[in-house]
Amino acid sequence: MPSLTPILVLDFDGTITTKDTIGTLAEIGLQFQQQRGVDLSSKWQQILLDYSKDHANHVSTYLPIADDRSSLKDELAFLRGLKEVEMLSVQRVESSGIFRGISLEYLTLAGETCRKEGRVKLRDGFAELMNAAREKGWSVAVVSVNWSRSFIKGVLSDYSVDVVANEIELNGSISGPEVAGSSTRQASLMTCEDKLRALRTLAARRGVEDVGALVYFGDSTTDIECLLATRGVVISSNAESSLMKTLRRIGYQVPKVDNVQAPGGTAWASTFVEVLETTMCFYRATVYECKHSELGKKVTVCKLQRDLLKYTESATSHTCIERRVHSMNCVRKTGVCDKCKRLDTLRDRTADAFKSLQNTLRKRNVVDDDSGDDGLRALETFEAVEVPKVELDSDDDSTAAHEIFELIPTPRLDMTPDELDDEGATSSKGETSAASEVSETSETQGASESSRETVEAVDTAKSIVEDEATGEPQGSST
């Protein structure tokens, strides 16, 4: 049976990490050999020089040149041709003896140490992504052309991640992963074609028939086949990386993740934080900013947003979060969250109640029609009436209760369907009550009686707002 669990697959170097780690891995080998009295630093420098020459020669002699490669087919032929360059480099590494005698356990511990010491840094938002994956039961895997699976496992020792990568043997040779076939040189992961083959094998073993259902994250041209075969996300600090330029050159327009209009296809993000923000539902009436900001406001937020804020708070130990999880320029994911649908319905219902009351009060000349402010709410005309305080979280600003009336109010988010119906009935009842108390006032009554009735009507309308902001229906005990 095909797997129904979402699967995230990530490249390692430059995607999970902020930069390539092959140099760090080589340093581990050089230090190990140094402790045994062997200095191989000059050999490593020669390996780097030879690789650079081979790569430059492939680029300069290959035809068609980059500017003339305008199709995916042409670009893949060029990229796959780099396998010989990569194999020659691996052979030089093996012959040098840099990794000879190093155990898998040593490599794992070295990877963990490098992360703890800051020699290997993880990209912003990766921890939050892993937390979200754990909470939601998503499966996470890494497919990498890195030379050591054990090193990667050490770097990611805090997380449950399946790693598909090459491995350094005790004799110093580098072999491919078993998931890509037999653990031999021929199965080594070196090019974009090799990675796609490994990805397909991984998907099949997970019960996924179509790799297009996977979400793949990558940062370089080695990831290009995997990115285009899946729901790919390019991780890049900006839109001018080598991979982004290559994709545009061969005809692929890759939008930023917050500008994606439909699911599927390939997008790009600079951090995993941006990915998390746009995969969650978005409610336009929700504003979350630093509560110490002069303009900061907080209203009821979607549970998905609260979850991410919880992770952020636990990671930073800050009570004041500057990051706006739901950015106002994000594309709203219509129909994703049922709770947001309820908020939309109740928001519109409450707005209609205010509009009806406002029109009724205008008819009685309570609101000045010449004010020029069509959006004026009825309750704003009675400055003498104290705005009722809304019970919010204890850590909110003292002004938050007043500021919430500047927004269209939202109900609490943990309402059941039955509670939502009751809340809707309460809103309708409040609207009818407010309008009837004004309209039933006899025109022959004195000015003082009319004023009293009008104030009561406004209080009723404000009670609707208060009830929906606190999540308590009218008449409930506090």
QUILINUR-V787757 format. One record per residue. N is the residue number from 0. RES is the residue in three letters. PSI is psi in radians with two decimals (999 if undefined). NEAR is the number of other C-alpha atoms within 8 Angstrom. D_FIRST is the distance of its C-alpha to the first C-alpha in Angstrom with 2 decimals. Layout:
# QUILINUR-V787757
n:res:psi:near:d_first
N:RES:PSI:NEAR:D_FIRST
N:RES:PSI:NEAR:D_FIRST
This chain:
# QUILINUR-V787757
n:res:psi:near:d_first
0:MET:2.34:3:0.00
1:PRO:2.54:7:3.83
2:SER:2.38:7:6.45
3:LEU:-0.06:4:8.90
4:THR:2.19:7:11.67
5:PRO:2.42:7:14.37
6:ILE:2.15:10:15.31
7:LEU:2.28:12:19.01
8:VAL:2.27:12:20.36
9:LEU:2.49:13:24.12
10:ASP:2.81:15:26.87
11:PHE:-1.16:13:29.35
12:ASP:2.08:12:32.92
13:GLY:-0.15:12:34.39
14:THR:-1.15:14:31.25
15:ILE:-0.72:11:30.67
16:THR:2.81:13:34.23
17:THR:-0.31:11:37.24
18:LYS:2.96:9:38.36
19:ASP:2.47:8:37.55
20:THR:0.10:9:37.71
21:ILE:-0.68:8:38.49
22:GLY:-0.69:7:42.15
23:THR:-0.72:9:41.50
24:LEU:-0.71:9:39.60
25:ALA:-0.67:10:42.59
26:GLU:-0.65:8:44.97
27:ILE:-0.78:9:43.22
28:GLY:-0.74:11:43.81
29:LEU:-0.72:13:47.37
30:GLN:-0.66:8:48.22
31:PHE:-0.81:9:46.85
32:GLN:-0.59:13:49.03
33:GLN:-0.69:10:51.96
34:GLN:-0.38:7:51.88
35:ARG:0.11:6:52.27
36:GLY:0.30:6:55.26
37:VAL:2.16:7:53.70
38:ASP:1.94:8:53.93
39:LEU:0.27:11:51.43
40:SER:-0.67:7:51.71
41:SER:-0.63:7:53.67
42:LYS:-0.68:8:51.09
43:TRP:-0.71:12:48.36
44:GLN:-0.63:8:50.52
45:GLN:-0.63:8:51.01
46:ILE:-0.77:11:47.27
47:LEU:-0.74:8:46.87
48:LEU:-0.78:8:49.80
49:ASP:-0.71:9:48.58
50:TYR:-0.76:11:45.10
51:SER:-0.72:8:46.72
52:LYS:-0.78:8:48.95
53:ASP:-0.74:9:46.18
54:HIS:-0.78:10:44.03
55:ALA:-0.65:8:47.06
56:ASN:-0.70:8:48.02
57:HIS:-0.75:9:44.63
58:VAL:-0.75:8:44.85
59:SER:-0.46:7:48.48
60:THR:-0.22:6:48.33
61:TYR:2.42:8:45.06
62:LEU:2.42:4:45.45
63:PRO:2.72:7:44.75
64:ILE:2.95:9:45.72
65:ALA:-0.79:5:43.55
66:ASP:-0.42:7:45.35
67:ASP:-0.07:6:44.73
68:ARG:1.71:11:41.00
69:SER:0.09:10:39.77
70:SER:2.77:9:36.36
71:LEU:-0.69:7:33.08
72:LYS:-0.81:6:33.51
73:ASP:-0.72:9:36.94
74:GLU:-0.68:11:35.91
75:LEU:-0.64:8:32.99
76:ALA:-0.71:8:35.44
77:PHE:-0.83:9:37.76
78:LEU:-0.70:12:35.22
79:ARG:-0.46:10:33.71
80:GLY:-0.21:7:37.30
81:LEU:-0.09:11:37.65
82:LYS:-0.69:10:35.75
83:GLU:-0.68:7:39.05
84:VAL:-0.77:10:40.68
85:GLU:-0.72:10:38.01
86:MET:-0.71:9:38.13
87:LEU:-0.69:8:41.92
88:SER:-0.74:11:41.79
89:VAL:-0.70:9:39.42
90:GLN:-0.68:8:41.75
91:ARG:-0.70:9:44.67
92:VAL:-0.78:11:42.96
93:GLU:-0.75:12:42.27
94:SER:-0.50:6:45.84
95:SER:-0.46:9:47.33
96:GLY:0.30:8:46.01
97:ILE:-0.66:13:45.14
98:PHE:0.14:14:42.10
99:ARG:2.26:10:43.45
100:GLY:-0.02:7:43.31
101:ILE:2.21:13:40.98
102:SER:2.85:8:38.28
103:LEU:-0.64:10:34.76
104:GLU:-0.68:7:35.85
105:TYR:-0.74:8:38.82
106:LEU:-0.68:13:36.74
107:THR:-0.83:14:34.42
108:LEU:-0.66:10:37.48
109:ALA:-0.69:11:39.17
110:GLY:-0.76:14:36.32
111:GLU:-0.72:13:36.44
112:THR:-0.72:10:40.23
113:CYS:-0.68:11:40.25
114:ARG:-0.79:12:38.21
115:LYS:-0.59:8:40.43
116:GLU:-0.10:7:43.56
117:GLY:0.12:7:42.50
118:ARG:-0.45:8:42.51
119:VAL:2.13:14:38.90
120:LYS:2.40:9:38.24
121:LEU:2.57:9:34.96
122:ARG:2.59:11:34.78
123:ASP:2.33:8:35.58
124:GLY:-0.14:9:32.75
125:PHE:-0.74:11:30.37
126:ALA:-0.74:7:30.89
127:GLU:-0.67:12:30.26
128:LEU:-0.74:11:27.02
129:MET:-0.66:9:25.84
130:ASN:-0.78:9:27.05
131:ALA:-0.70:9:25.18
132:ALA:-0.72:11:21.93
133:ARG:-0.77:8:22.54
134:GLU:-0.66:7:23.45
135:LYS:-0.07:6:20.48
136:GLY:0.41:7:17.87
137:TRP:2.60:11:17.23
138:SER:2.40:10:16.29
139:VAL:2.34:12:19.27
140:ALA:2.76:12:19.95
141:VAL:2.30:13:23.09
142:VAL:2.07:14:23.59
143:SER:2.62:13:27.31
144:VAL:0.13:11:30.01
145:ASN:2.69:10:32.02
146:TRP:-0.32:10:33.58
147:SER:1.96:11:32.43
148:ARG:-0.70:12:29.07
149:SER:-0.70:12:31.08
150:PHE:-0.79:14:33.40
151:ILE:-0.76:12:30.60
152:LYS:-0.63:12:29.13
153:GLY:-0.76:14:32.66
154:VAL:-0.66:13:33.15
155:LEU:0.50:10:29.93
156:SER:-0.34:8:30.55
157:ASP:-0.11:4:30.55
158:TYR:2.68:6:26.91
159:SER:1.73:7:23.51
160:VAL:2.31:10:22.47
161:ASP:2.20:7:20.66
162:VAL:2.19:11:23.24
163:VAL:1.93:12:22.96
164:ALA:3.01:15:26.59
165:ASN:3.00:16:29.38
166:GLU:2.53:12:31.32
167:ILE:2.11:12:35.00
168:GLU:2.89:12:35.88
169:LEU:-0.50:11:38.84
170:ASN:0.04:8:40.98
171:GLY:-0.01:13:40.53
172:SER:2.85:10:38.27
173:ILE:2.11:13:35.18
174:SER:2.83:13:31.99
175:GLY:2.92:17:28.60
176:PRO:2.62:16:25.35
177:GLU:-0.47:8:23.35
178:VAL:-0.40:9:20.19
179:ALA:0.10:12:22.19
180:GLY:-2.68:8:23.15
181:SER:2.60:9:25.96
182:SER:1.38:11:27.95
183:THR:3.07:9:30.88
184:ARG:-0.69:8:33.04
185:GLN:-0.44:5:31.29
186:ALA:0.05:13:27.97
187:SER:2.54:15:29.76
188:LEU:2.01:12:28.64
189:MET:-0.50:10:31.69
190:THR:3.05:12:31.04
191:CYS:-0.58:14:28.82
192:GLU:-0.73:8:27.34
193:ASP:-0.71:10:26.49
194:LYS:-0.69:17:24.76
195:LEU:-0.67:10:22.55
196:ARG:-0.78:9:21.61
197:ALA:-0.67:12:20.76
198:LEU:-0.75:11:18.78
199:ARG:-0.69:9:16.58
200:THR:-0.74:10:16.09
201:LEU:-0.78:9:15.34
202:ALA:-0.75:12:12.72
203:ALA:-0.70:9:10.97
204:ARG:-0.38:7:11.22
205:ARG:0.02:8:9.78
206:GLY:0.32:9:6.53
207:VAL:2.02:11:8.75
208:GLU:-0.55:7:9.63
209:ASP:2.04:7:12.85
210:VAL:-0.25:11:15.22
211:GLY:-0.28:8:17.00
212:ALA:-0.20:8:14.81
213:LEU:2.73:12:16.29
214:VAL:2.10:12:19.72
215:TYR:2.37:14:22.08
216:PHE:2.24:14:25.61
217:GLY:2.88:16:28.33
218:ASP:-0.18:12:32.10
219:SER:3.04:9:33.31
220:THR:-0.32:10:33.20
221:THR:-0.33:9:31.11
222:ASP:-0.02:12:28.27
223:ILE:-0.70:11:28.96
224:GLU:-0.71:11:26.22
225:CYS:-0.71:13:23.49
226:LEU:-0.74:15:25.08
227:LEU:-0.32:10:25.24
228:ALA:-0.20:9:21.73
229:THR:-2.95:14:20.23
230:ARG:1.43:14:21.53
231:GLY:2.53:15:24.37
232:VAL:1.99:13:27.04
233:VAL:2.21:13:30.21
234:ILE:2.00:12:32.00
235:SER:2.46:11:35.70
236:SER:-0.42:8:38.91
237:ASN:3.13:6:40.08
238:ALA:0.12:7:39.46
239:GLU:0.38:6:41.63
240:SER:2.89:9:39.63
241:SER:-0.75:8:39.36
242:LEU:-0.77:10:35.72
243:MET:-0.73:11:36.51
244:LYS:-0.69:10:39.51
245:THR:-0.77:9:37.56
246:LEU:-0.74:11:34.92
247:ARG:-0.68:10:37.75
248:ARG:-0.60:11:39.62
249:ILE:0.23:11:36.84
250:GLY:0.22:8:36.35
251:TYR:2.06:7:33.72
252:GLN:2.09:6:34.93
253:VAL:1.81:10:33.20
254:PRO:2.82:9:34.12
255:LYS:2.63:9:34.40
256:VAL:-0.54:11:31.43
257:ASP:0.05:9:33.67
258:ASN:0.14:8:34.55
259:VAL:2.22:10:31.14
260:GLN:-0.36:5:31.30
261:ALA:2.65:4:27.70
262:PRO:2.77:5:24.26
263:GLY:3.07:5:23.07
264:GLY:-2.97:8:25.48
265:THR:2.40:13:27.35
266:ALA:3.07:12:29.72
267:TRP:2.70:12:31.88
268:ALA:2.67:14:33.05
269:SER:-0.42:9:35.67
270:THR:2.90:12:34.04
271:PHE:-0.36:13:30.83
272:VAL:-0.78:11:32.92
273:GLU:-0.63:11:33.08
274:VAL:-0.79:10:29.33
275:LEU:-0.70:9:28.96
276:GLU:-0.75:10:31.75
277:THR:-0.19:13:30.29
278:THR:-0.21:6:26.68
279:MET:2.77:9:28.14
280:CYS:2.77:13:29.56
281:PHE:2.23:11:33.27
282:TYR:2.01:9:35.98
283:ARG:-0.49:7:39.20
284:ALA:-0.01:6:41.56
285:THR:2.23:10:40.36
286:VAL:2.25:10:42.57
287:TYR:2.02:11:42.21
288:GLU:3.05:12:44.84
289:CYS:2.14:11:46.85
290:LYS:-0.16:12:48.61
291:HIS:-0.08:7:51.73
292:SER:2.61:7:52.00
293:GLU:-0.62:5:54.73
294:LEU:0.09:4:52.32
295:GLY:2.37:10:49.42
296:LYS:2.67:12:47.85
297:LYS:2.20:12:44.97
298:VAL:3.09:10:43.46
299:THR:2.33:10:40.42
300:VAL:2.71:8:37.35
301:CYS:2.53:11:33.69
302:LYS:-0.64:7:31.70
303:LEU:-0.64:8:29.57
304:GLN:-0.73:11:32.91
305:ARG:-0.67:9:34.26
306:ASP:-0.80:8:31.35
307:LEU:-0.67:11:32.08
308:LEU:-0.63:10:35.78
309:LYS:-0.77:8:35.18
310:TYR:-0.72:10:33.55
311:THR:-0.75:9:36.40
312:GLU:-0.72:11:39.03
313:SER:-0.51:8:37.72
314:ALA:-0.56:6:37.66
315:THR:-0.29:6:41.12
316:SER:0.40:6:42.90
317:HIS:2.41:7:44.55
318:THR:-0.28:5:45.23
319:CYS:1.97:7:46.03
320:ILE:2.11:11:43.15
321:GLU:-0.45:6:44.34
322:ARG:2.26:6:40.99
323:ARG:1.92:9:40.18
324:VAL:-0.79:9:36.45
325:HIS:1.61:13:36.47
326:SER:2.45:7:38.76
327:MET:-0.22:5:40.67
328:ASN:0.17:5:39.98
329:CYS:2.69:10:36.18
330:VAL:2.27:10:34.41
331:ARG:2.31:8:33.34
332:LYS:1.55:8:29.66
333:THR:2.30:6:30.36
334:GLY:0.16:6:28.22
335:VAL:-0.72:6:26.14
336:CYS:2.13:8:27.78
337:ASP:-0.58:7:28.72
338:LYS:-0.59:8:31.58
339:CYS:-0.58:11:33.07
340:LYS:-0.72:9:33.06
341:ARG:-0.71:9:35.06
342:LEU:-0.72:11:37.40
343:ASP:-0.82:8:38.01
344:THR:-0.84:8:38.91
345:LEU:-0.56:11:41.20
346:ARG:-0.82:11:42.74
347:ASP:-0.67:8:43.75
348:ARG:-0.74:11:45.05
349:THR:-0.70:13:47.15
350:ALA:-0.70:9:48.48
351:ASP:-0.64:8:49.58
352:ALA:-0.75:12:51.36
353:PHE:-0.73:12:53.32
354:LYS:-0.73:9:54.16
355:SER:-0.76:10:55.46
356:LEU:-0.69:13:57.56
357:GLN:-0.77:11:58.88
358:ASN:-0.69:8:59.99
359:THR:-0.74:11:61.67
360:LEU:-0.59:13:63.53
361:ARG:-0.71:11:64.63
362:LYS:-0.51:7:66.14
363:ARG:0.23:7:68.20
364:ASN:0.44:8:69.24
365:VAL:-0.64:7:67.55
366:VAL:2.35:10:65.67
367:ASP:2.00:7:67.69
368:ASP:-0.32:7:66.45
369:ASP:0.21:4:68.18
370:SER:-0.43:6:66.23
371:GLY:-0.02:5:64.22
372:ASP:1.68:5:61.02
373:ASP:-0.40:5:58.73
374:GLY:0.16:4:56.07
375:LEU:2.25:6:58.52
376:ARG:2.63:9:57.16
377:ALA:-0.70:12:59.52
378:LEU:-0.37:9:59.38
379:GLU:-0.24:7:60.58
380:THR:-0.20:7:63.92
381:PHE:1.39:8:64.89
382:GLU:-0.39:6:65.48
383:ALA:-0.31:4:67.43
384:VAL:2.17:6:64.47
385:GLU:2.31:5:62.65
386:VAL:2.16:6:58.98
387:PRO:2.49:7:57.08
388:LYS:2.45:7:55.13
389:VAL:2.28:9:51.36
390:GLU:1.93:6:49.84
391:LEU:-3.01:7:47.48
392:ASP:2.58:5:46.33
393:SER:-0.39:4:49.30
394:ASP:0.13:4:48.82
395:ASP:2.75:9:49.24
396:ASP:2.67:7:52.48
397:SER:-0.37:5:55.24
398:THR:-0.11:6:55.28
399:ALA:-0.61:10:51.63
400:ALA:-0.62:11:52.52
401:HIS:-0.66:10:54.90
402:GLU:-0.47:9:52.73
403:ILE:-0.42:12:49.88
404:PHE:-0.17:9:52.11
405:GLU:-0.22:6:52.19
406:LEU:2.81:7:48.54
407:ILE:2.15:10:46.90
408:PRO:2.67:11:45.88
409:THR:2.62:11:42.32
410:PRO:3.06:12:41.19
411:ARG:2.75:10:39.35
412:LEU:-0.11:10:35.63
413:ASP:0.47:4:34.43
414:MET:2.40:8:35.64
415:THR:2.88:6:33.76
416:PRO:-0.68:6:33.85
417:ASP:-0.72:7:36.75
418:GLU:-0.63:8:38.61
419:LEU:-0.73:10:38.15
420:ASP:-0.75:8:39.74
421:ASP:-0.69:9:42.54
422:GLU:-0.70:10:43.06
423:GLY:-0.70:10:43.29
424:ALA:-0.67:8:45.81
425:THR:-0.74:11:47.75
426:SER:-0.77:12:47.87
427:SER:-0.70:10:49.09
428:LYS:-0.73:8:51.57
429:GLY:-0.68:11:52.85
430:GLU:-0.82:13:53.30
431:THR:-0.74:8:55.16
432:SER:-0.74:10:57.23
433:ALA:-0.77:14:58.18
434:ALA:-0.71:12:59.22
435:SER:-0.63:8:61.07
436:GLU:-0.53:12:63.05
437:VAL:-0.83:12:64.41
438:SER:-0.49:8:65.01
439:GLU:-0.13:6:66.64
440:THR:2.14:9:69.27
441:SER:2.44:6:72.50
442:GLU:-0.30:4:74.23
443:THR:-0.11:4:77.44
444:GLN:2.80:8:76.27
445:GLY:2.85:6:77.73
446:ALA:-0.64:6:76.18
447:SER:-0.68:6:75.35
448:GLU:-0.74:8:73.40
449:SER:-0.74:10:71.44
450:SER:-0.72:8:70.59
451:ARG:-0.77:8:69.41
452:GLU:-0.71:11:67.09
453:THR:-0.76:11:65.65
454:VAL:-0.70:10:64.94
455:GLU:-0.66:10:63.19
456:ALA:-0.75:13:61.02
457:VAL:-0.70:11:60.04
458:ASP:-0.67:9:59.34
459:THR:-0.76:11:56.99
460:ALA:-0.73:15:55.11
461:LYS:-0.50:11:54.92
462:SER:-0.62:10:53.61
463:ILE:-0.81:13:50.65
464:VAL:-0.78:11:49.93
465:GLU:-0.76:11:50.47
466:ASP:-0.73:12:48.22
467:GLU:-0.52:14:45.33
468:ALA:-0.61:13:45.82
469:THR:-0.26:11:45.87
470:GLY:0.26:8:43.26
471:GLU:2.18:7:45.84
472:PRO:2.73:10:46.78
473:GLN:2.44:8:50.47
474:GLY:-0.11:4:52.40
475:SER:2.63:6:50.11
476:SER:2.64:3:51.88
477:THR:999:2:51.67
